[in-house]
Amino acid sequence: MVALNKSKAKKEIEYLCTDCGNTTPKWVGKCPFCGAWNTLKEHAVEHLPETVGRSGRGLGGPVHQVVLLKDVATEDTRRLSSANAEFDRVLGGGLAPGSLVLIGGDPGIGKSTLVLSTLATMTAAGVKCLYVSGEESACQVKLRSERLNVSGSDMLLLCETSLEKVIRQAEETKPQVLVIDSIQTMYKPDLPGTPGSASQLRECTLDLMVFAKNSGCITILIGHVTKDGQIAGPRILEHMVDTVVYFEGDRNHQYRLLRTIKNRFGATDEIGVFEMTGHGLESVENPSKVFLQEDAPPAPGSVVCCTMEGSRAMLFECQALVSQTGYAVPQRVAVGIDPKRLTIILALLEKFGGVTVGMSDVFVNIAGGMKVNDGSSDLALAVAVASNLLGIPLRRQAVAIGELGLSGEVRSVSLLEQRLKEARRLGMDEALVPAGGNLPEGVPGIRIVRVRSLSEAISWLMDKK
């Protein structure tokens, strides 16, 4: 009889959920962890010997002891500036040492362009950077750098898809910033599956996380997205990294939004605004002017509102179009806001505002391609719909801020004074705001109109006729 060799790896079959990344020993139609249907995929698992850690990582190294929280010495956490004001804002003030950052977005929206130009600027400032390209050859990266006018940079370049070789080169060169473009092209030969599969993505990201934490190297991962705009691969990828940022906007337009979804080192929902030019992405110093058309004459159905994106107050334009329907069921189209929110606003206008839109098509748009999830835009959207239906144009210098309750009341919003100051800075001289809540005494140069209900807001609009 041949004795069993315990040093050999054992292979078993398990089922991995492509949505949440959890595994089950047998296939079921519904994932028991996240509740998604038909997301379990079969894949082989290789159980390594006891002397070898997960994914081949040895169990050696420093042994961590239990310590008191008050005795833990904080390390030097001074952030490293990317020399890009908008990028630093999204990251919470710069790149934190040892952080793992994931950047996602649609193909061609500017992920590689932003990272390449940022690394070139940081290299010129004396920061050692390594750019790993798994999708393009060295010649292609060179051509891209020439278009961005950074071809003379001393930035380190490596074209490789084997993660083991990438980490080995990083350990030898010891860069301060490491960029992987993209994580879906990296693979480990000792794992089953092709590059980009769930098992490869999970283990490659875990190895890079261990490398970043142990070495203090800032690691940036560029990730592909699926058709519904999510990072390709299991959602566990987003749980493993420190910061997740997404590019928003249409790649056929010149403006891009970089939004923070998760940040362990700063606030979430911060946004950075960039303009795509012939020399790459450039920061927009005054984003509010991007979404406002100042030289246009007043038009029915256009109302200015102010939202809070993280710590930044931004003005944008709500546009509404109400027309006679040609269908049995009227259309409700919302671009830039939740369609369900539009349905609620129309119901409130019917019941409390005296505005009948039941048999009309209603189209609502946030100008400039911006997406707004702030409830403070409810009042502006309602006024915009009523303005277009009644044919009453509003001055470009008027702004409406307020959240609507289901009883027709106008509810207070947070940071109202900061919003009004930003509105005044951009030339607004009249503001329609909630009457209740913590109201500022006043903002010099802007006339404040307080309303308690939607009916009062419609009356204010009728006085403009």
C-alpha positions as CSV (number, residue, x, y, z in Angstrom):
1,M,0.0,0.0,0.0
2,V,1.3,3.4,-0.9
3,A,1.3,5.9,1.9
4,L,-0.6,9.2,1.3
5,N,1.6,12.2,0.6
6,K,0.2,14.9,2.9
7,S,2.3,17.6,1.1
8,K,0.2,17.3,-2.0
9,A,-2.6,19.6,-2.6
10,K,-6.2,18.4,-2.6
11,K,-8.7,19.5,-5.2
12,E,-12.4,19.8,-4.5
13,I,-15.3,21.4,-6.2
14,E,-17.3,24.2,-4.7
15,Y,-19.7,26.8,-6.0
16,L,-18.9,30.5,-6.0
17,C,-21.5,33.3,-6.1
18,T,-20.4,35.8,-8.8
19,D,-22.4,38.6,-7.0
20,C,-21.2,38.4,-3.3
21,G,-18.1,36.1,-3.7
22,N,-19.2,33.6,-1.0
23,T,-19.0,29.8,-1.6
24,T,-21.2,26.9,-0.9
25,P,-20.3,23.1,-1.0
26,K,-23.2,22.3,-3.3
27,W,-25.2,24.1,-6.1
28,V,-28.5,25.8,-5.3
29,G,-30.7,28.0,-7.4
30,K,-30.6,30.9,-4.9
31,C,-27.5,32.1,-3.1
32,P,-28.0,31.6,0.6
33,F,-25.9,34.7,1.4
34,C,-27.0,37.5,-0.9
35,G,-30.3,36.0,-2.2
36,A,-29.4,36.3,-5.9
37,W,-30.7,33.7,-8.3
38,N,-28.5,31.6,-10.7
39,T,-25.2,33.2,-9.7
40,L,-23.4,30.1,-8.4
41,K,-20.7,28.9,-10.7
42,E,-18.6,25.7,-10.3
43,H,-14.9,26.1,-9.8
44,A,-12.1,23.9,-8.5
45,V,-10.5,24.7,-5.1
46,E,-7.0,23.6,-4.4
47,H,-6.4,23.0,-0.7
48,L,-2.7,23.5,0.0
49,P,-0.7,21.7,2.7
50,E,-0.8,23.0,6.2
51,T,2.6,24.6,5.9
52,V,1.5,26.8,3.1
53,G,-0.9,29.7,3.5
54,R,-3.7,30.8,1.3
55,S,-2.9,31.3,-2.4
56,G,0.6,30.0,-1.7
57,R,1.5,32.7,0.7
58,G,3.7,31.3,3.4
59,L,2.7,31.4,7.1
60,G,6.0,32.8,8.0
61,G,6.8,36.4,8.8
62,P,6.1,38.5,11.9
63,V,3.9,37.0,14.6
64,H,1.3,39.5,15.8
65,Q,0.5,39.7,19.5
66,V,-2.6,40.9,21.3
67,V,-2.0,44.5,22.5
68,L,-4.1,47.2,24.2
69,L,-5.7,49.7,21.9
70,K,-4.3,52.6,23.9
71,D,-0.7,51.2,23.5
72,V,-0.9,51.1,19.7
73,A,1.5,53.6,18.2
74,T,0.1,55.3,15.1
75,E,2.4,55.3,12.1
76,D,3.2,58.2,9.9
77,T,0.0,58.7,7.9
78,R,0.9,61.8,6.0
79,R,-0.8,61.6,2.6
80,L,1.0,61.8,-0.7
81,S,-0.4,64.4,-3.0
82,S,-1.2,63.4,-6.6
83,A,-0.6,67.0,-7.7
84,N,-4.2,66.9,-9.0
85,A,-6.6,68.9,-6.8
86,E,-9.8,67.1,-8.0
87,F,-8.2,63.7,-7.6
88,D,-6.9,64.5,-4.1
89,R,-10.4,65.7,-3.1
90,V,-12.0,62.4,-4.2
91,L,-9.3,60.4,-2.3
92,G,-9.9,62.4,0.9
93,G,-6.9,64.7,0.7
94,G,-4.4,62.6,-1.1
95,L,-3.0,59.0,-1.3
96,A,-2.7,57.3,2.1
97,P,0.5,55.1,2.6
98,G,-0.2,51.4,2.1
99,S,-3.7,52.1,0.7
100,L,-5.4,50.0,-2.0
101,V,-7.5,52.1,-4.4
102,L,-9.9,50.7,-7.0
103,I,-10.8,52.9,-10.0
104,G,-13.8,51.7,-12.2
105,G,-15.6,53.1,-15.1
106,D,-16.8,52.5,-18.6
107,P,-14.3,51.7,-21.4
108,G,-12.8,54.8,-22.9
109,I,-14.0,57.1,-20.2
110,G,-10.5,58.1,-19.1
111,K,-9.2,55.8,-16.3
112,S,-5.8,55.0,-17.9
113,T,-5.5,58.6,-19.1
114,L,-6.0,60.0,-15.6
115,V,-3.6,57.5,-13.9
116,L,-0.9,57.9,-16.5
117,S,-0.9,61.7,-16.4
118,T,-1.0,61.6,-12.6
119,L,1.9,59.3,-12.3
120,A,4.0,61.4,-14.8
121,T,3.3,64.5,-12.6
122,M,4.2,62.7,-9.4
123,T,7.4,61.3,-11.0
124,A,8.4,64.8,-12.0
125,A,8.0,65.7,-8.3
126,G,10.4,63.0,-7.2
127,V,7.9,60.2,-6.4
128,K,9.0,56.7,-7.6
129,C,6.1,55.3,-9.6
130,L,5.7,51.9,-11.4
131,Y,3.0,51.5,-14.0
132,V,2.1,47.9,-14.9
133,S,0.2,47.5,-18.1
134,G,-1.5,44.2,-18.7
135,E,-3.5,45.3,-21.7
136,E,-1.1,47.4,-23.8
137,S,2.4,46.9,-25.0
138,A,5.3,49.3,-24.1
139,C,4.9,50.9,-27.6
140,Q,1.2,51.6,-27.0
141,V,1.9,53.1,-23.6
142,K,4.6,55.3,-25.2
143,L,2.2,56.5,-27.9
144,R,-0.4,57.3,-25.3
145,S,2.1,59.3,-23.2
146,E,3.1,61.3,-26.3
147,R,-0.6,62.3,-26.8
148,L,-0.6,63.4,-23.1
149,N,2.8,65.3,-23.5
150,V,4.4,63.1,-20.8
151,S,6.6,60.9,-23.0
152,G,9.8,62.2,-21.4
153,S,8.8,61.1,-17.9
154,D,11.1,58.9,-15.8
155,M,8.2,56.8,-14.7
156,L,8.9,53.0,-14.4
157,L,6.9,50.8,-16.9
158,L,6.3,47.1,-16.8
159,C,4.1,45.2,-19.3
160,E,3.3,41.9,-17.6
161,T,0.2,39.9,-16.7
162,S,1.8,37.4,-14.2
163,L,1.1,38.7,-10.7
164,E,4.0,36.8,-9.2
165,K,6.4,38.5,-11.6
166,V,4.8,41.9,-11.0
167,I,5.2,41.6,-7.2
168,R,8.7,40.4,-7.6
169,Q,9.6,43.4,-9.7
170,A,7.8,45.7,-7.3
171,E,9.8,44.3,-4.4
172,E,13.0,44.9,-6.2
173,T,12.3,48.4,-7.5
174,K,10.4,49.5,-4.3
175,P,8.1,52.1,-5.8
176,Q,6.0,54.5,-3.7
177,V,3.1,54.1,-6.1
178,L,2.1,51.0,-8.0
179,V,-0.6,51.0,-10.7
180,I,-2.1,47.8,-12.1
181,D,-3.9,48.4,-15.4
182,S,-6.1,46.4,-15.2
183,I,-6.7,43.9,-12.4
184,Q,-8.8,41.7,-14.8
185,T,-5.7,40.9,-16.8
186,M,-3.6,39.7,-13.8
187,Y,-3.4,35.9,-13.2
188,K,-1.7,33.4,-10.9
189,P,-0.6,30.2,-12.7
190,D,-1.2,28.0,-9.6
191,L,-4.9,28.8,-9.6
192,P,-7.6,27.4,-11.9
193,G,-9.5,29.7,-14.2
194,T,-8.6,32.3,-16.8
195,P,-7.6,35.9,-16.0
196,G,-10.6,37.8,-14.9
197,S,-12.4,34.8,-13.4
198,A,-13.8,35.1,-9.9
199,S,-11.1,33.0,-8.3
200,Q,-8.3,34.8,-10.1
201,L,-9.7,38.2,-9.3
202,R,-10.1,37.5,-5.6
203,E,-6.7,35.9,-5.0
204,C,-4.8,38.5,-7.1
205,T,-6.4,41.3,-5.2
206,L,-5.7,39.6,-1.9
207,D,-2.0,39.3,-2.8
208,L,-1.8,42.9,-3.8
209,M,-3.5,43.9,-0.6
210,V,-1.0,42.0,1.5
211,F,1.9,43.5,-0.5
212,A,0.5,47.1,-0.1
213,K,0.0,46.7,3.7
214,N,3.4,45.1,4.3
215,S,5.4,47.4,2.1
216,G,3.5,50.6,2.5
217,C,3.3,51.0,-1.2
218,I,0.3,52.9,-2.5
219,T,-1.4,50.5,-5.0
220,I,-4.0,51.6,-7.5
221,L,-6.1,49.0,-9.4
222,I,-8.0,49.8,-12.6
223,G,-11.1,47.7,-13.0
224,H,-13.4,46.9,-15.8
225,V,-17.2,47.3,-15.4
226,T,-20.1,45.2,-16.4
227,K,-23.1,46.3,-18.5
228,D,-24.9,47.5,-15.4
229,G,-21.9,49.6,-14.3
230,Q,-20.6,47.4,-11.5
231,I,-17.0,46.3,-11.1
232,A,-16.5,43.1,-13.1
233,G,-16.2,40.1,-10.8
234,P,-17.5,39.4,-7.3
235,R,-18.5,42.3,-5.1
236,I,-16.0,41.0,-2.6
237,L,-13.4,42.9,-4.7
238,E,-14.8,46.2,-3.4
239,H,-14.8,44.9,0.2
240,M,-11.1,44.1,0.1
241,V,-9.8,47.5,-1.1
242,D,-9.6,50.7,1.0
243,T,-11.1,53.1,-1.6
244,V,-13.5,52.7,-4.5
245,V,-14.0,55.5,-7.0
246,Y,-16.1,55.4,-10.2
247,F,-16.0,57.5,-13.3
248,E,-19.4,58.8,-14.3
249,G,-20.5,60.7,-17.4
250,D,-20.9,60.0,-21.1
251,R,-17.5,59.3,-22.8
252,N,-18.9,61.2,-25.8
253,H,-19.0,64.4,-23.8
254,Q,-16.1,66.4,-22.5
255,Y,-16.8,66.4,-18.8
256,R,-16.2,63.5,-16.4
257,L,-17.2,63.0,-12.8
258,L,-15.1,60.9,-10.4
259,R,-17.2,59.8,-7.4
260,T,-16.1,58.1,-4.2
261,I,-18.2,55.1,-3.3
262,K,-16.1,53.8,-0.4
263,N,-13.2,55.4,1.5
264,R,-11.6,54.2,4.7
265,F,-9.4,57.3,4.8
266,G,-12.0,60.0,4.1
267,A,-15.5,60.9,3.4
268,T,-17.6,59.1,0.8
269,D,-19.7,60.7,-2.0
270,E,-17.0,63.3,-2.8
271,I,-16.8,64.0,-6.5
272,G,-14.1,65.4,-8.7
273,V,-14.9,67.1,-12.0
274,F,-12.6,66.7,-15.0
275,E,-12.6,68.0,-18.6
276,M,-11.3,65.7,-21.4
277,T,-9.0,67.7,-23.6
278,G,-6.5,66.9,-26.2
279,H,-3.8,66.7,-23.5
280,G,-5.8,64.4,-21.2
281,L,-8.0,65.0,-18.2
282,E,-7.8,68.4,-16.6
283,S,-9.3,69.5,-13.3
284,V,-12.3,71.9,-13.4
285,E,-11.8,74.6,-10.8
286,N,-15.4,75.8,-10.7
287,P,-17.7,72.8,-11.4
288,S,-20.9,74.7,-10.8
289,K,-20.4,76.8,-13.9
290,V,-20.1,73.6,-16.0
291,F,-23.7,72.6,-15.2
292,L,-25.2,76.1,-15.6
293,Q,-25.8,78.0,-18.8
294,E,-25.6,81.6,-17.8
295,D,-26.0,83.3,-21.2
296,A,-29.3,81.5,-22.0
297,P,-32.6,83.5,-21.7
298,P,-35.1,82.4,-19.1
299,A,-37.2,79.5,-20.3
300,P,-40.3,77.7,-18.8
301,G,-39.2,74.5,-17.1
302,S,-35.7,75.4,-16.1
303,V,-34.9,75.8,-12.4
304,V,-31.5,76.0,-10.6
305,C,-30.9,73.9,-7.5
306,C,-28.0,73.2,-5.2
307,T,-26.8,69.8,-3.9
308,M,-24.1,68.7,-1.5
309,E,-21.6,66.3,-3.0
310,G,-19.6,65.3,0.0
311,S,-18.3,68.5,1.4
312,R,-18.8,70.5,-1.8
313,A,-21.9,72.5,-2.7
314,M,-22.7,72.3,-6.4
315,L,-25.3,74.2,-8.4
316,F,-27.0,72.4,-11.3
317,E,-30.0,73.0,-13.6
318,C,-33.3,71.0,-13.5
319,Q,-35.1,70.9,-16.8
320,A,-38.7,69.7,-17.3
321,L,-40.8,69.2,-20.4
322,V,-44.6,68.6,-20.2
323,S,-46.4,67.8,-23.4
324,Q,-49.7,66.2,-24.6
325,T,-49.4,62.5,-24.7
326,G,-49.9,60.5,-27.9
327,Y,-50.2,57.2,-26.1
328,A,-52.7,55.5,-23.9
329,V,-50.4,55.6,-20.9
330,P,-48.4,58.9,-20.5
331,Q,-44.6,58.6,-20.5
332,R,-42.5,59.4,-17.4
333,V,-38.8,59.8,-18.4
334,A,-36.2,60.9,-15.8
335,V,-32.5,61.4,-16.7
336,G,-30.1,62.1,-13.8
337,I,-32.6,61.3,-11.0
338,D,-34.5,58.3,-9.7
339,P,-37.7,57.7,-11.8
340,K,-39.6,56.7,-8.7
341,R,-38.8,60.1,-7.2
342,L,-40.3,61.8,-10.3
343,T,-43.4,59.7,-9.8
344,I,-43.8,60.9,-6.2
345,I,-43.3,64.5,-7.2
346,L,-45.9,64.4,-9.9
347,A,-48.4,62.8,-7.4
348,L,-47.7,65.7,-4.9
349,L,-48.3,68.3,-7.7
350,E,-51.6,66.7,-8.5
351,K,-52.9,66.5,-4.9
352,F,-51.4,69.5,-3.2
353,G,-50.2,71.8,-5.9
354,G,-53.2,72.0,-8.1
355,V,-51.2,71.1,-11.1
356,T,-52.7,68.4,-13.4
357,V,-50.2,66.3,-15.3
358,G,-52.0,63.0,-15.3
359,M,-52.7,62.8,-19.0
360,S,-49.4,64.5,-20.1
361,D,-46.0,63.1,-20.9
362,V,-43.4,64.4,-18.5
363,F,-39.6,64.5,-19.2
364,V,-37.1,65.6,-16.6
365,N,-33.4,66.0,-17.1
366,I,-30.4,67.1,-15.0
367,A,-28.4,69.2,-17.4
368,G,-24.7,68.4,-18.0
369,G,-25.0,64.6,-17.4
370,M,-25.0,64.9,-13.6
371,K,-26.7,62.3,-11.4
372,V,-28.4,63.7,-8.3
373,N,-29.6,61.6,-5.4
374,D,-30.1,64.5,-2.9
375,G,-33.7,65.0,-1.7
376,S,-33.1,68.7,-1.7
377,S,-33.8,68.8,-5.4
378,D,-37.5,67.8,-4.9
379,L,-38.7,71.4,-4.7
380,A,-36.7,72.5,-7.8
381,L,-38.1,69.6,-9.8
382,A,-41.7,70.3,-8.8
383,V,-41.3,74.0,-9.7
384,A,-39.7,73.1,-13.0
385,V,-42.6,70.8,-14.0
386,A,-45.2,73.4,-13.0
387,S,-43.2,76.2,-14.7
388,N,-43.2,74.3,-18.0
389,L,-46.8,73.3,-17.8
390,L,-48.0,76.8,-17.0
391,G,-45.6,78.5,-19.3
392,I,-44.0,80.7,-16.6
393,P,-40.2,81.3,-17.1
394,L,-38.0,81.8,-14.1
395,R,-35.0,84.1,-13.8
396,R,-31.6,82.4,-14.1
397,Q,-30.7,84.1,-10.8
398,A,-33.3,82.2,-8.8
399,V,-32.6,79.0,-6.9
400,A,-35.0,76.5,-5.3
401,I,-33.8,74.2,-2.4
402,G,-36.1,71.9,-0.4
403,E,-37.2,68.3,0.2
404,L,-40.9,67.4,-0.3
405,G,-42.8,65.3,2.2
406,L,-45.7,63.1,1.3
407,S,-48.1,65.5,3.0
408,G,-47.1,68.3,0.7
409,E,-44.9,70.0,3.2
410,V,-41.4,71.5,2.3
411,R,-38.9,69.9,4.7
412,S,-35.6,71.4,5.8
413,V,-32.3,70.3,4.3
414,S,-28.8,70.1,5.8
415,L,-26.1,72.7,5.3
416,L,-28.6,75.2,3.9
417,E,-26.4,78.2,4.7
418,Q,-23.4,76.7,2.8
419,R,-25.6,76.1,-0.2
420,L,-26.9,79.6,-0.2
421,K,-23.4,81.0,0.1
422,E,-22.4,79.0,-3.0
423,A,-25.4,80.2,-4.8
424,R,-24.6,83.8,-4.0
425,R,-21.0,83.4,-5.1
426,L,-22.3,82.3,-8.6
427,G,-24.6,85.3,-8.9
428,M,-27.9,84.1,-7.5
429,D,-30.0,86.8,-5.9
430,E,-33.2,85.0,-4.9
431,A,-33.7,81.6,-3.1
432,L,-36.8,79.6,-2.5
433,V,-36.1,77.6,0.7
434,P,-38.1,75.7,3.5
435,A,-39.6,77.8,6.2
436,G,-39.0,75.3,9.0
437,G,-35.7,73.9,10.3
438,N,-32.5,75.6,11.1
439,L,-32.5,78.7,8.8
440,P,-29.7,81.1,8.6
441,E,-30.3,84.7,9.5
442,G,-29.6,85.7,6.0
443,V,-27.0,85.7,3.3
444,P,-25.9,89.2,2.1
445,G,-27.0,89.9,-1.5
446,I,-29.6,87.1,-1.8
447,R,-33.4,87.5,-1.0
448,I,-34.7,84.4,0.8
449,V,-38.3,83.3,0.2
450,R,-39.5,80.8,2.8
451,V,-42.3,78.4,2.0
452,R,-44.0,75.8,4.2
453,S,-45.8,73.8,1.6
454,L,-45.8,72.9,-2.1
455,S,-48.9,75.0,-2.6
456,E,-47.1,78.1,-1.3
457,A,-44.2,77.3,-3.8
458,I,-46.7,77.1,-6.7
459,S,-48.3,80.5,-5.5
460,W,-44.8,82.0,-5.6
461,L,-44.4,80.7,-9.1
462,M,-47.7,82.2,-10.2
463,D,-46.7,85.6,-8.9
464,K,-43.9,85.5,-11.5
465,K,-46.4,85.4,-14.4
